[in-house]
Amino acid sequence: DVASYRNMVVMIRDRVQDLIDKGMTLEQVKAAHPSIDFDGRYGSITGPWTTDMFIEAVYRSLQEKK
């Protein structure tokens, strides 16, 4: 399970980076649903840690590296 989760995080990070490289804003990245194929297993639209919050955290961490 840990390896599967790690792979998911890496894939989403790479997707978000690709969208950033294309000049997309945070809202555009969220609208592109880079986590769509993982949302059934890992996603959440309510609670203390939502999918949108996760995507935002990934986006912001990648922006800081610039």
CHARMM internal coordinates of N, CA and C (Angstrom, degrees):
IC EDIT
DIST 1 N 1 CA 1.4477
DIST 1 CA 1 C 1.5255
ANGL 1 N 1 CA 1 C 112.32
DIST 1 C 2 N 1.3379
ANGL 1 CA 1 C 2 N 116.65
DIHE 1 N 1 CA 1 C 2 N -36.93
DIST 2 N 2 CA 1.4571
ANGL 1 C 2 N 2 CA 120.23
DIHE 1 CA 1 C 2 N 2 CA -179.34
DIST 2 CA 2 C 1.5311
ANGL 2 N 2 CA 2 C 110.22
DIHE 1 C 2 N 2 CA 2 C -66.37
DIST 2 C 3 N 1.3193
ANGL 2 CA 2 C 3 N 117.26
DIHE 2 N 2 CA 2 C 3 N -42.75
DIST 3 N 3 CA 1.4693
ANGL 2 C 3 N 3 CA 120.97
DIHE 2 CA 2 C 3 N 3 CA 178.99
DIST 3 CA 3 C 1.5241
ANGL 3 N 3 CA 3 C 110.69
DIHE 2 C 3 N 3 CA 3 C -63.83
DIST 3 C 4 N 1.3126
ANGL 3 CA 3 C 4 N 116.79
DIHE 3 N 3 CA 3 C 4 N -39.94
DIST 4 N 4 CA 1.4552
ANGL 3 C 4 N 4 CA 121.41
DIHE 3 CA 3 C 4 N 4 CA 178.70
DIST 4 CA 4 C 1.5271
ANGL 4 N 4 CA 4 C 110.59
DIHE 3 C 4 N 4 CA 4 C -63.66
DIST 4 C 5 N 1.3159
ANGL 4 CA 4 C 5 N 117.15
DIHE 4 N 4 CA 4 C 5 N -43.06
DIST 5 N 5 CA 1.4680
ANGL 4 C 5 N 5 CA 121.72
DIHE 4 CA 4 C 5 N 5 CA 178.75
DIST 5 CA 5 C 1.5302
ANGL 5 N 5 CA 5 C 109.93
DIHE 4 C 5 N 5 CA 5 C -64.59
DIST 5 C 6 N 1.3202
ANGL 5 CA 5 C 6 N 116.76
DIHE 5 N 5 CA 5 C 6 N -44.07
DIST 6 N 6 CA 1.4632
ANGL 5 C 6 N 6 CA 120.94
DIHE 5 CA 5 C 6 N 6 CA 178.53
DIST 6 CA 6 C 1.5221
ANGL 6 N 6 CA 6 C 110.57
DIHE 5 C 6 N 6 CA 6 C -59.23
DIST 6 C 7 N 1.3221
ANGL 6 CA 6 C 7 N 117.02
DIHE 6 N 6 CA 6 C 7 N -45.24
DIST 7 N 7 CA 1.4632
ANGL 6 C 7 N 7 CA 120.88
DIHE 6 CA 6 C 7 N 7 CA 179.77
DIST 7 CA 7 C 1.5223
ANGL 7 N 7 CA 7 C 110.75
DIHE 6 C 7 N 7 CA 7 C -60.97
DIST 7 C 8 N 1.3185
ANGL 7 CA 7 C 8 N 117.02
DIHE 7 N 7 CA 7 C 8 N -39.96
DIST 8 N 8 CA 1.4599
ANGL 7 C 8 N 8 CA 121.62
DIHE 7 CA 7 C 8 N 8 CA 177.97
DIST 8 CA 8 C 1.5192
ANGL 8 N 8 CA 8 C 110.42
DIHE 7 C 8 N 8 CA 8 C -61.63
DIST 8 C 9 N 1.3252
ANGL 8 CA 8 C 9 N 116.88
DIHE 8 N 8 CA 8 C 9 N -46.07
DIST 9 N 9 CA 1.4598
ANGL 8 C 9 N 9 CA 121.20
DIHE 8 CA 8 C 9 N 9 CA -178.94
DIST 9 CA 9 C 1.5310
ANGL 9 N 9 CA 9 C 110.56
DIHE 8 C 9 N 9 CA 9 C -62.21
DIST 9 C 10 N 1.3174
ANGL 9 CA 9 C 10 N 117.02
DIHE 9 N 9 CA 9 C 10 N -43.36
DIST 10 N 10 CA 1.4649
ANGL 9 C 10 N 10 CA 121.13
DIHE 9 CA 9 C 10 N 10 CA 179.81
DIST 10 CA 10 C 1.5312
ANGL 10 N 10 CA 10 C 110.80
DIHE 9 C 10 N 10 CA 10 C -63.90
DIST 10 C 11 N 1.3159
ANGL 10 CA 10 C 11 N 116.59
DIHE 10 N 10 CA 10 C 11 N -43.74
DIST 11 N 11 CA 1.4647
ANGL 10 C 11 N 11 CA 120.11
DIHE 10 CA 10 C 11 N 11 CA -179.51
DIST 11 CA 11 C 1.5314
ANGL 11 N 11 CA 11 C 111.34
DIHE 10 C 11 N 11 CA 11 C -63.93
DIST 11 C 12 N 1.3162
ANGL 11 CA 11 C 12 N 116.95
DIHE 11 N 11 CA 11 C 12 N -42.77
DIST 12 N 12 CA 1.4621
ANGL 11 C 12 N 12 CA 119.82
DIHE 11 CA 11 C 12 N 12 CA 179.34
DIST 12 CA 12 C 1.5261
ANGL 12 N 12 CA 12 C 110.10
DIHE 11 C 12 N 12 CA 12 C -67.89
DIST 12 C 13 N 1.3065
ANGL 12 CA 12 C 13 N 117.49
DIHE 12 N 12 CA 12 C 13 N -40.79
DIST 13 N 13 CA 1.4718
ANGL 12 C 13 N 13 CA 120.27
DIHE 12 CA 12 C 13 N 13 CA 176.62
DIST 13 CA 13 C 1.5247
ANGL 13 N 13 CA 13 C 110.62
DIHE 12 C 13 N 13 CA 13 C -57.61
DIST 13 C 14 N 1.3248
ANGL 13 CA 13 C 14 N 116.62
DIHE 13 N 13 CA 13 C 14 N -45.31
DIST 14 N 14 CA 1.4621
ANGL 13 C 14 N 14 CA 120.57
DIHE 13 CA 13 C 14 N 14 CA -179.86
DIST 14 CA 14 C 1.5272
ANGL 14 N 14 CA 14 C 111.27
DIHE 13 C 14 N 14 CA 14 C -64.62
DIST 14 C 15 N 1.3031
ANGL 14 CA 14 C 15 N 117.39
DIHE 14 N 14 CA 14 C 15 N -39.14
DIST 15 N 15 CA 1.4666
ANGL 14 C 15 N 15 CA 121.22
DIHE 14 CA 14 C 15 N 15 CA 178.85
DIST 15 CA 15 C 1.5239
ANGL 15 N 15 CA 15 C 110.74
DIHE 14 C 15 N 15 CA 15 C -66.04
DIST 15 C 16 N 1.3234
ANGL 15 CA 15 C 16 N 116.17
DIHE 15 N 15 CA 15 C 16 N -44.70
DIST 16 N 16 CA 1.4686
ANGL 15 C 16 N 16 CA 119.91
DIHE 15 CA 15 C 16 N 16 CA 179.58
DIST 16 CA 16 C 1.5279
ANGL 16 N 16 CA 16 C 109.60
DIHE 15 C 16 N 16 CA 16 C -64.18
DIST 16 C 17 N 1.3210
ANGL 16 CA 16 C 17 N 117.63
DIHE 16 N 16 CA 16 C 17 N -40.98
DIST 17 N 17 CA 1.4653
ANGL 16 C 17 N 17 CA 120.42
DIHE 16 CA 16 C 17 N 17 CA 178.00
DIST 17 CA 17 C 1.5207
ANGL 17 N 17 CA 17 C 111.04
DIHE 16 C 17 N 17 CA 17 C -60.68
DIST 17 C 18 N 1.3105
ANGL 17 CA 17 C 18 N 117.08
DIHE 17 N 17 CA 17 C 18 N -41.87
DIST 18 N 18 CA 1.4602
ANGL 17 C 18 N 18 CA 121.45
DIHE 17 CA 17 C 18 N 18 CA 178.08
DIST 18 CA 18 C 1.5321
ANGL 18 N 18 CA 18 C 110.91
DIHE 17 C 18 N 18 CA 18 C -60.83
DIST 18 C 19 N 1.3258
ANGL 18 CA 18 C 19 N 116.41
DIHE 18 N 18 CA 18 C 19 N -42.06
DIST 19 N 19 CA 1.4615
ANGL 18 C 19 N 19 CA 120.58
DIHE 18 CA 18 C 19 N 19 CA 179.36
DIST 19 CA 19 C 1.5282
ANGL 19 N 19 CA 19 C 111.35
DIHE 18 C 19 N 19 CA 19 C -67.97
DIST 19 C 20 N 1.3234
ANGL 19 CA 19 C 20 N 116.98
DIHE 19 N 19 CA 19 C 20 N -37.94
DIST 20 N 20 CA 1.4669
ANGL 19 C 20 N 20 CA 121.25
DIHE 19 CA 19 C 20 N 20 CA 175.62
DIST 20 CA 20 C 1.5284
ANGL 20 N 20 CA 20 C 109.62
DIHE 19 C 20 N 20 CA 20 C -62.97
DIST 20 C 21 N 1.3230
ANGL 20 CA 20 C 21 N 115.78
DIHE 20 N 20 CA 20 C 21 N -43.64
DIST 21 N 21 CA 1.4656
ANGL 20 C 21 N 21 CA 120.22
DIHE 20 CA 20 C 21 N 21 CA 179.34
DIST 21 CA 21 C 1.5273
ANGL 21 N 21 CA 21 C 112.05
DIHE 20 C 21 N 21 CA 21 C -61.17
DIST 21 C 22 N 1.3248
ANGL 21 CA 21 C 22 N 116.52
DIHE 21 N 21 CA 21 C 22 N -25.24
DIST 22 N 22 CA 1.4623
ANGL 21 C 22 N 22 CA 121.37
DIHE 21 CA 21 C 22 N 22 CA 177.32
DIST 22 CA 22 C 1.5264
ANGL 22 N 22 CA 22 C 111.93
DIHE 21 C 22 N 22 CA 22 C -85.41
DIST 22 C 23 N 1.3387
ANGL 22 CA 22 C 23 N 116.23
DIHE 22 N 22 CA 22 C 23 N 1.25
DIST 23 N 23 CA 1.4570
ANGL 22 C 23 N 23 CA 120.85
DIHE 22 CA 22 C 23 N 23 CA 175.79
DIST 23 CA 23 C 1.5152
ANGL 23 N 23 CA 23 C 115.31
DIHE 22 C 23 N 23 CA 23 C 87.80
DIST 23 C 24 N 1.3186
ANGL 23 CA 23 C 24 N 117.91
DIHE 23 N 23 CA 23 C 24 N 16.21
DIST 24 N 24 CA 1.4605
ANGL 23 C 24 N 24 CA 120.76
DIHE 23 CA 23 C 24 N 24 CA -177.98
DIST 24 CA 24 C 1.5273
ANGL 24 N 24 CA 24 C 111.82
DIHE 23 C 24 N 24 CA 24 C -77.75
DIST 24 C 25 N 1.3305
ANGL 24 CA 24 C 25 N 114.55
DIHE 24 N 24 CA 24 C 25 N 144.53
DIST 25 N 25 CA 1.4604
ANGL 24 C 25 N 25 CA 121.55
DIHE 24 CA 24 C 25 N 25 CA 174.72
DIST 25 CA 25 C 1.5284
ANGL 25 N 25 CA 25 C 109.21
DIHE 24 C 25 N 25 CA 25 C -79.01
DIST 25 C 26 N 1.3247
ANGL 25 CA 25 C 26 N 115.78
DIHE 25 N 25 CA 25 C 26 N 172.00
DIST 26 N 26 CA 1.4628
ANGL 25 C 26 N 26 CA 120.48
DIHE 25 CA 25 C 26 N 26 CA 177.16
DIST 26 CA 26 C 1.5231
ANGL 26 N 26 CA 26 C 110.86
DIHE 25 C 26 N 26 CA 26 C -57.66
DIST 26 C 27 N 1.3113
ANGL 26 CA 26 C 27 N 117.29
DIHE 26 N 26 CA 26 C 27 N -45.70
DIST 27 N 27 CA 1.4704
ANGL 26 C 27 N 27 CA 120.10
DIHE 26 CA 26 C 27 N 27 CA -179.26
DIST 27 CA 27 C 1.5237
ANGL 27 N 27 CA 27 C 111.58
DIHE 26 C 27 N 27 CA 27 C -63.23
DIST 27 C 28 N 1.3201
ANGL 27 CA 27 C 28 N 116.92
DIHE 27 N 27 CA 27 C 28 N -37.76
DIST 28 N 28 CA 1.4674
ANGL 27 C 28 N 28 CA 120.21
DIHE 27 CA 27 C 28 N 28 CA 177.81
DIST 28 CA 28 C 1.5234
ANGL 28 N 28 CA 28 C 110.88
DIHE 27 C 28 N 28 CA 28 C -67.50
DIST 28 C 29 N 1.3236
ANGL 28 CA 28 C 29 N 116.48
DIHE 28 N 28 CA 28 C 29 N -38.72
DIST 29 N 29 CA 1.4650
ANGL 28 C 29 N 29 CA 120.39
DIHE 28 CA 28 C 29 N 29 CA 177.96
DIST 29 CA 29 C 1.5266
ANGL 29 N 29 CA 29 C 109.68
DIHE 28 C 29 N 29 CA 29 C -63.67
DIST 29 C 30 N 1.3196
ANGL 29 CA 29 C 30 N 117.51
DIHE 29 N 29 CA 29 C 30 N -45.96
DIST 30 N 30 CA 1.4646
ANGL 29 C 30 N 30 CA 120.42
DIHE 29 CA 29 C 30 N 30 CA 177.84
DIST 30 CA 30 C 1.5240
ANGL 30 N 30 CA 30 C 110.83
DIHE 29 C 30 N 30 CA 30 C -59.53
DIST 30 C 31 N 1.3274
ANGL 30 CA 30 C 31 N 117.02
DIHE 30 N 30 CA 30 C 31 N -41.59
DIST 31 N 31 CA 1.4626
ANGL 30 C 31 N 31 CA 121.56
DIHE 30 CA 30 C 31 N 31 CA -179.55
DIST 31 CA 31 C 1.5259
ANGL 31 N 31 CA 31 C 112.08
DIHE 30 C 31 N 31 CA 31 C -66.87
DIST 31 C 32 N 1.3224
ANGL 31 CA 31 C 32 N 117.31
DIHE 31 N 31 CA 31 C 32 N -24.32
DIST 32 N 32 CA 1.4671
ANGL 31 C 32 N 32 CA 121.75
DIHE 31 CA 31 C 32 N 32 CA 178.98
DIST 32 CA 32 C 1.5297
ANGL 32 N 32 CA 32 C 112.13
DIHE 31 C 32 N 32 CA 32 C -77.42
DIST 32 C 33 N 1.3192
ANGL 32 CA 32 C 33 N 117.68
DIHE 32 N 32 CA 32 C 33 N -11.82
DIST 33 N 33 CA 1.4694
ANGL 32 C 33 N 33 CA 124.31
DIHE 32 CA 32 C 33 N 33 CA 177.76
DIST 33 CA 33 C 1.5354
ANGL 33 N 33 CA 33 C 112.95
DIHE 32 C 33 N 33 CA 33 C 52.44
DIST 33 C 34 N 1.3446
ANGL 33 CA 33 C 34 N 117.03
DIHE 33 N 33 CA 33 C 34 N 61.65
DIST 34 N 34 CA 1.4615
ANGL 33 C 34 N 34 CA 119.40
DIHE 33 CA 33 C 34 N 34 CA -178.19
DIST 34 CA 34 C 1.5309
ANGL 34 N 34 CA 34 C 114.13
DIHE 33 C 34 N 34 CA 34 C -66.70
DIST 34 C 35 N 1.3187
ANGL 34 CA 34 C 35 N 116.93
DIHE 34 N 34 CA 34 C 35 N -10.31
DIST 35 N 35 CA 1.4703
ANGL 34 C 35 N 35 CA 120.40
DIHE 34 CA 34 C 35 N 35 CA -179.10
DIST 35 CA 35 C 1.5323
ANGL 35 N 35 CA 35 C 112.83
DIHE 34 C 35 N 35 CA 35 C -108.53
DIST 35 C 36 N 1.3120
ANGL 35 CA 35 C 36 N 117.64
DIHE 35 N 35 CA 35 C 36 N 9.34
DIST 36 N 36 CA 1.4706
ANGL 35 C 36 N 36 CA 121.79
DIHE 35 CA 35 C 36 N 36 CA -169.20
DIST 36 CA 36 C 1.5307
ANGL 36 N 36 CA 36 C 113.41
DIHE 35 C 36 N 36 CA 36 C -51.85
DIST 36 C 37 N 1.3144
ANGL 36 CA 36 C 37 N 118.38
DIHE 36 N 36 CA 36 C 37 N -41.76
DIST 37 N 37 CA 1.4591
ANGL 36 C 37 N 37 CA 119.08
DIHE 36 CA 36 C 37 N 37 CA -176.97
DIST 37 CA 37 C 1.5284
ANGL 37 N 37 CA 37 C 113.23
DIHE 36 C 37 N 37 CA 37 C -77.53
DIST 37 C 38 N 1.3252
ANGL 37 CA 37 C 38 N 117.90
DIHE 37 N 37 CA 37 C 38 N -4.72
DIST 38 N 38 CA 1.4621
ANGL 37 C 38 N 38 CA 121.90
DIHE 37 CA 37 C 38 N 38 CA 176.95
DIST 38 CA 38 C 1.5283
ANGL 38 N 38 CA 38 C 112.16
DIHE 37 C 38 N 38 CA 38 C -110.48
DIST 38 C 39 N 1.3198
ANGL 38 CA 38 C 39 N 117.14
DIHE 38 N 38 CA 38 C 39 N -8.51
DIST 39 N 39 CA 1.4657
ANGL 38 C 39 N 39 CA 120.52
DIHE 38 CA 38 C 39 N 39 CA -174.38
DIST 39 CA 39 C 1.5304
ANGL 39 N 39 CA 39 C 113.14
DIHE 38 C 39 N 39 CA 39 C -61.74
DIST 39 C 40 N 1.3143
ANGL 39 CA 39 C 40 N 117.25
DIHE 39 N 39 CA 39 C 40 N -33.62
DIST 40 N 40 CA 1.4597
ANGL 39 C 40 N 40 CA 119.51
DIHE 39 CA 39 C 40 N 40 CA 179.67
DIST 40 CA 40 C 1.5136
ANGL 40 N 40 CA 40 C 113.13
DIHE 39 C 40 N 40 CA 40 C -62.93
DIST 40 C 41 N 1.3174
ANGL 40 CA 40 C 41 N 116.45
DIHE 40 N 40 CA 40 C 41 N -33.65
DIST 41 N 41 CA 1.4638
ANGL 40 C 41 N 41 CA 120.55
DIHE 40 CA 40 C 41 N 41 CA -177.98
DIST 41 CA 41 C 1.5248
ANGL 41 N 41 CA 41 C 112.48
DIHE 40 C 41 N 41 CA 41 C -95.05
DIST 41 C 42 N 1.3291
ANGL 41 CA 41 C 42 N 116.72
DIHE 41 N 41 CA 41 C 42 N -40.96
DIST 42 N 42 CA 1.4601
ANGL 41 C 42 N 42 CA 120.10
DIHE 41 CA 41 C 42 N 42 CA -172.42
DIST 42 CA 42 C 1.5262
ANGL 42 N 42 CA 42 C 114.37
DIHE 41 C 42 N 42 CA 42 C -114.78
DIST 42 C 43 N 1.3128
ANGL 42 CA 42 C 43 N 117.95
DIHE 42 N 42 CA 42 C 43 N -14.16
DIST 43 N 43 CA 1.4545
ANGL 42 C 43 N 43 CA 121.06
DIHE 42 CA 42 C 43 N 43 CA -172.42
DIST 43 CA 43 C 1.5174
ANGL 43 N 43 CA 43 C 114.40
DIHE 42 C 43 N 43 CA 43 C -78.20
DIST 43 C 44 N 1.3345
ANGL 43 CA 43 C 44 N 114.66
DIHE 43 N 43 CA 43 C 44 N 160.47
DIST 44 N 44 CA 1.4541
ANGL 43 C 44 N 44 CA 121.64
DIHE 43 CA 43 C 44 N 44 CA 177.44
DIST 44 CA 44 C 1.5243
ANGL 44 N 44 CA 44 C 108.71
DIHE 43 C 44 N 44 CA 44 C -155.87
DIST 44 C 45 N 1.3217
ANGL 44 CA 44 C 45 N 116.00
DIHE 44 N 44 CA 44 C 45 N 137.81
DIST 45 N 45 CA 1.4627
ANGL 44 C 45 N 45 CA 119.23
DIHE 44 CA 44 C 45 N 45 CA 176.30
DIST 45 CA 45 C 1.5292
ANGL 45 N 45 CA 45 C 111.95
DIHE 44 C 45 N 45 CA 45 C -105.09
DIST 45 C 46 N 1.3329
ANGL 45 CA 45 C 46 N 116.45
DIHE 45 N 45 CA 45 C 46 N -3.79
DIST 46 N 46 CA 1.4600
ANGL 45 C 46 N 46 CA 121.31
DIHE 45 CA 45 C 46 N 46 CA 176.80
DIST 46 CA 46 C 1.5155
ANGL 46 N 46 CA 46 C 109.40
DIHE 45 C 46 N 46 CA 46 C -135.66
DIST 46 C 47 N 1.3083
ANGL 46 CA 46 C 47 N 115.78
DIHE 46 N 46 CA 46 C 47 N 167.86
DIST 47 N 47 CA 1.4548
ANGL 46 C 47 N 47 CA 120.58
DIHE 46 CA 46 C 47 N 47 CA 176.88
DIST 47 CA 47 C 1.5166
ANGL 47 N 47 CA 47 C 112.77
DIHE 46 C 47 N 47 CA 47 C 100.49
DIST 47 C 48 N 1.3214
ANGL 47 CA 47 C 48 N 115.67
DIHE 47 N 47 CA 47 C 48 N -173.95
DIST 48 N 48 CA 1.4604
ANGL 47 C 48 N 48 CA 120.21
DIHE 47 CA 47 C 48 N 48 CA -174.36
DIST 48 CA 48 C 1.5275
ANGL 48 N 48 CA 48 C 114.33
DIHE 47 C 48 N 48 CA 48 C -74.46
DIST 48 C 49 N 1.3278
ANGL 48 CA 48 C 49 N 118.81
DIHE 48 N 48 CA 48 C 49 N -17.25
DIST 49 N 49 CA 1.4671
ANGL 48 C 49 N 49 CA 121.59
DIHE 48 CA 48 C 49 N 49 CA -178.04
DIST 49 CA 49 C 1.5194
ANGL 49 N 49 CA 49 C 108.31
DIHE 48 C 49 N 49 CA 49 C -141.85
DIST 49 C 50 N 1.3274
ANGL 49 CA 49 C 50 N 116.29
DIHE 49 N 49 CA 49 C 50 N 98.83
DIST 50 N 50 CA 1.4590
ANGL 49 C 50 N 50 CA 121.20
DIHE 49 CA 49 C 50 N 50 CA -176.79
DIST 50 CA 50 C 1.5326
ANGL 50 N 50 CA 50 C 111.02
DIHE 49 C 50 N 50 CA 50 C -95.63
DIST 50 C 51 N 1.3010
ANGL 50 CA 50 C 51 N 115.45
DIHE 50 N 50 CA 50 C 51 N 168.16
DIST 51 N 51 CA 1.4535
ANGL 50 C 51 N 51 CA 121.03
DIHE 50 CA 50 C 51 N 51 CA 177.07
DIST 51 CA 51 C 1.5259
ANGL 51 N 51 CA 51 C 110.38
DIHE 50 C 51 N 51 CA 51 C -61.12
DIST 51 C 52 N 1.3233
ANGL 51 CA 51 C 52 N 117.65
DIHE 51 N 51 CA 51 C 52 N -42.41
DIST 52 N 52 CA 1.4698
ANGL 51 C 52 N 52 CA 120.97
DIHE 51 CA 51 C 52 N 52 CA 177.72
DIST 52 CA 52 C 1.5333
ANGL 52 N 52 CA 52 C 111.27
DIHE 51 C 52 N 52 CA 52 C -59.39
DIST 52 C 53 N 1.3148
ANGL 52 CA 52 C 53 N 116.43
DIHE 52 N 52 CA 52 C 53 N -40.18
DIST 53 N 53 CA 1.4641
ANGL 52 C 53 N 53 CA 120.08
DIHE 52 CA 52 C 53 N 53 CA 178.84
DIST 53 CA 53 C 1.5235
ANGL 53 N 53 CA 53 C 110.46
DIHE 52 C 53 N 53 CA 53 C -65.50
DIST 53 C 54 N 1.3227
ANGL 53 CA 53 C 54 N 116.46
DIHE 53 N 53 CA 53 C 54 N -39.34
DIST 54 N 54 CA 1.4631
ANGL 53 C 54 N 54 CA 121.14
DIHE 53 CA 53 C 54 N 54 CA 178.56
DIST 54 CA 54 C 1.5291
ANGL 54 N 54 CA 54 C 110.22
DIHE 53 C 54 N 54 CA 54 C -63.59
DIST 54 C 55 N 1.3401
ANGL 54 CA 54 C 55 N 116.67
DIHE 54 N 54 CA 54 C 55 N -47.66
DIST 55 N 55 CA 1.4630
ANGL 54 C 55 N 55 CA 120.66
DIHE 54 CA 54 C 55 N 55 CA 179.78
DIST 55 CA 55 C 1.5240
ANGL 55 N 55 CA 55 C 110.27
DIHE 54 C 55 N 55 CA 55 C -61.33
DIST 55 C 56 N 1.3253
ANGL 55 CA 55 C 56 N 116.74
DIHE 55 N 55 CA 55 C 56 N -41.03
DIST 56 N 56 CA 1.4593
ANGL 55 C 56 N 56 CA 120.50
DIHE 55 CA 55 C 56 N 56 CA 178.33
DIST 56 CA 56 C 1.5254
ANGL 56 N 56 CA 56 C 111.17
DIHE 55 C 56 N 56 CA 56 C -62.92
DIST 56 C 57 N 1.3217
ANGL 56 CA 56 C 57 N 117.95
DIHE 56 N 56 CA 56 C 57 N -41.38
DIST 57 N 57 CA 1.4595
ANGL 56 C 57 N 57 CA 121.56
DIHE 56 CA 56 C 57 N 57 CA 179.10
DIST 57 CA 57 C 1.5291
ANGL 57 N 57 CA 57 C 110.78
DIHE 56 C 57 N 57 CA 57 C -63.51
DIST 57 C 58 N 1.3251
ANGL 57 CA 57 C 58 N 116.63
DIHE 57 N 57 CA 57 C 58 N -42.85
DIST 58 N 58 CA 1.4622
ANGL 57 C 58 N 58 CA 120.70
DIHE 57 CA 57 C 58 N 58 CA 177.98
DIST 58 CA 58 C 1.5257
ANGL 58 N 58 CA 58 C 109.52
DIHE 57 C 58 N 58 CA 58 C -62.85
DIST 58 C 59 N 1.3174
ANGL 58 CA 58 C 59 N 116.60
DIHE 58 N 58 CA 58 C 59 N -47.95
DIST 59 N 59 CA 1.4641
ANGL 58 C 59 N 59 CA 122.40
DIHE 58 CA 58 C 59 N 59 CA -179.11
DIST 59 CA 59 C 1.5305
ANGL 59 N 59 CA 59 C 110.09
DIHE 58 C 59 N 59 CA 59 C -56.98
DIST 59 C 60 N 1.3160
ANGL 59 CA 59 C 60 N 116.29
DIHE 59 N 59 CA 59 C 60 N -50.69
DIST 60 N 60 CA 1.4699
ANGL 59 C 60 N 60 CA 120.16
DIHE 59 CA 59 C 60 N 60 CA -176.73
DIST 60 CA 60 C 1.5298
ANGL 60 N 60 CA 60 C 111.55
DIHE 59 C 60 N 60 CA 60 C -65.53
DIST 60 C 61 N 1.3228
ANGL 60 CA 60 C 61 N 118.03
DIHE 60 N 60 CA 60 C 61 N -38.05
DIST 61 N 61 CA 1.4653
ANGL 60 C 61 N 61 CA 119.64
DIHE 60 CA 60 C 61 N 61 CA 179.49
DIST 61 CA 61 C 1.5269
ANGL 61 N 61 CA 61 C 110.74
DIHE 60 C 61 N 61 CA 61 C -66.57
DIST 61 C 62 N 1.3198
ANGL 61 CA 61 C 62 N 117.06
DIHE 61 N 61 CA 61 C 62 N -35.54
DIST 62 N 62 CA 1.4613
ANGL 61 C 62 N 62 CA 120.19
DIHE 61 CA 61 C 62 N 62 CA 178.12
DIST 62 CA 62 C 1.5325
ANGL 62 N 62 CA 62 C 111.00
DIHE 61 C 62 N 62 CA 62 C -73.06
DIST 62 C 63 N 1.3132
ANGL 62 CA 62 C 63 N 117.81
DIHE 62 N 62 CA 62 C 63 N -33.80
DIST 63 N 63 CA 1.4646
ANGL 62 C 63 N 63 CA 122.13
DIHE 62 CA 62 C 63 N 63 CA 177.51
DIST 63 CA 63 C 1.5267
ANGL 63 N 63 CA 63 C 110.62
DIHE 62 C 63 N 63 CA 63 C -66.01
DIST 63 C 64 N 1.3229
ANGL 63 CA 63 C 64 N 116.68
DIHE 63 N 63 CA 63 C 64 N -35.41
DIST 64 N 64 CA 1.4727
ANGL 63 C 64 N 64 CA 121.37
DIHE 63 CA 63 C 64 N 64 CA -179.13
DIST 64 CA 64 C 1.5119
ANGL 64 N 64 CA 64 C 111.62
DIHE 63 C 64 N 64 CA 64 C -66.73
DIST 64 C 65 N 1.3205
ANGL 64 CA 64 C 65 N 117.52
DIHE 64 N 64 CA 64 C 65 N -24.99
DIST 65 N 65 CA 1.4615
ANGL 64 C 65 N 65 CA 121.56
DIHE 64 CA 64 C 65 N 65 CA -177.98
DIST 65 CA 65 C 1.5197
ANGL 65 N 65 CA 65 C 112.98
DIHE 64 C 65 N 65 CA 65 C -76.98
DIST 65 C 66 N 1.3329
ANGL 65 CA 65 C 66 N 117.13
DIHE 65 N 65 CA 65 C 66 N -9.97
DIST 66 N 66 CA 1.4696
ANGL 65 C 66 N 66 CA 120.63
DIHE 65 CA 65 C 66 N 66 CA -179.22
DIST 66 CA 66 C 1.4980
ANGL 66 N 66 CA 66 C 111.62
DIHE 65 C 66 N 66 CA 66 C -73.26
END
COOR INIT
IC SEED 1 N 1 CA 1 C
IC BUILD
